[in-house]
Every structure is written in structure tokens, then in C-alpha cells.
Amino acid sequence: MDTNTKRCPFCGEEILSTAKKCKHCKQWIVPRPDASQTALASDGTLRPKPVAQPIETEDDESNGVGENLRGITQLSFIIAVAGALFGALAICPDFSGEPHSGLKTGIVIYALGFIQSIGITPTVAAIIEAVGAIGLWYGLMKRLEATGRPQTFFIILSIALSLSEIVKDNVVIDVLVINLFTAEVVFSIVLVVKYTNAIRNAGIAMLAAEVAAIATLVILPFIGDDENNVFYFALVSFAFSWIQYKFLRDAIIEETD
């Protein structure tokens, strides 16, 4: 008998020495493998299949970063909008004595009057808004870095513009604000031209807020100190701030998902 053959222990017929199953009687020479739990090793033996373990990838790490970024973004949005609201209420007439009709209107006026009674000054409101805005700018910077087209220089200028809003009635600061504001307009145009979807929408919202700010500077000298005019000015300022912060938040969160 050839050394490369052997006898089947069941039927006695000659089979290959490496055979696992007899071709004559169809009996398994070795225990029948369970395909779901065993695998044939190189030495001809059956061994348990290794259990697949989850592999950590860079995507898993980036997903963790994404979750953190979403949390920072949501918190920053709330802080920025709260600061903008406090700033608007700081220059508005007192709401506590305003006449009103209807439960919902009364609740809103009471809430606004209560916030005013806290006594948050425009400077404190600007600080609160700047903290939230910086968080949003940071989130946008990380999002743009993820696209491979970072705009770090413009982000830094936007952060500087947010901080400069804290200090007012200073000639040097006013000149700086004009330059920073111009840079942010350019930044908005870059977002509109170079990006798509939520990031592009954020650029459009920024442009709208900037146009509104320029229009306000032109109109402000003509409205005087009339309480109604001041109220509408504060309302418009808050509305455009909210729009800008909302679209910045959406750009970060939607591109993170």
C-alpha cells in the first residue's frame, strides 16, 4: 500500500492518508466539523474558530470626539442665545409695568420683566454671549478641519470679534472691530462659496446678520431715544443673533452626525 494512502477504519477500502471522509462508505474519518464553530487547521486537525473581537478604529475615536463636540455645541448655543437675550433686555424699556392681554402674553412679559429685574448689565450680557460664541466658533473650527479645508485664521478673527464686543466706547477698539468685522464678512463669503449644505447655510446666516448690523449702524442715529424704537432695535438685534448662532450650531451638529 502506498505511503500516501491508508485503510478506511469502517469499510477497509484504500483512501488517501489525508482524507477526512471515506469516498467509498461516506463515513467521516475524523469528527464531523461544525462549520459555524470549527475550522480546518494547516496540520489537518479541526480547531475551534476564534471568536471575532470588535476592532477599535479611528472612526470609533472620531465618533467619541463627535459626541463631545455636539455637547459643547449645544451648551455654547444656549449660552450665546441667553447672552444675546440679556443684552437686548438690558437696553429695552422696563417690561414689568407693560399692559397685556391673554395668559401666554402675560407669561412672556412677566418672564422678560423678571430677567430685567436681575439687573444684568450690557457688559455682563456681552461677556456671556462671547463665551457661547467662542464655543460655537471652536466647534466650527473642528468641523472645518474635518473637511480638510480648515479656516483657522478666520475663526481666530471671529473669536477676537466676539471678545471685542465686551469693550465699547473705545476708539482703538472701534477701529479694531471694523477690521475684524470686515474679515468676518470675507469669512462668510468663503463659507458660502467653498462649502455646501449646513456649512454654506451658516455662511448665509452670518452674511444676513452682518448686513443687519450694518443697516442698524446706519439707521440708529435716526431713531433717537424713543422707547418703541429702542425696543424694535433690540428685538431685531436679538433675532439676527439667534439666527446666526442657530445656523452655526446646525452646521456643526449636522456635519458631525
Secondary structure, 3 states (H helix, E strand, C coil): CCCCEEECCCCCCEEECCCCECCCCCCECCCCCCCCCEEECCCCCEEECCCCCCCCCHHHHHHHHHHHHHHHHHHHHHHHHHHHHHHHHHHCCCCCCCCCCCHHHHHHHHHHHHHHHHCCCHHHHHHHHHHHHHHHHHHHHHHHHHCCCCCHHHHHHHHHHHHHCCCCCCHHHHHHHHHHHHHHHHHHHHHHHHCCHHHHHHHHHHHHHHHHHHHHHHHHHHHCCCHHHHHHHHHHHHHHHHHHHHHHHHHHHHHHC
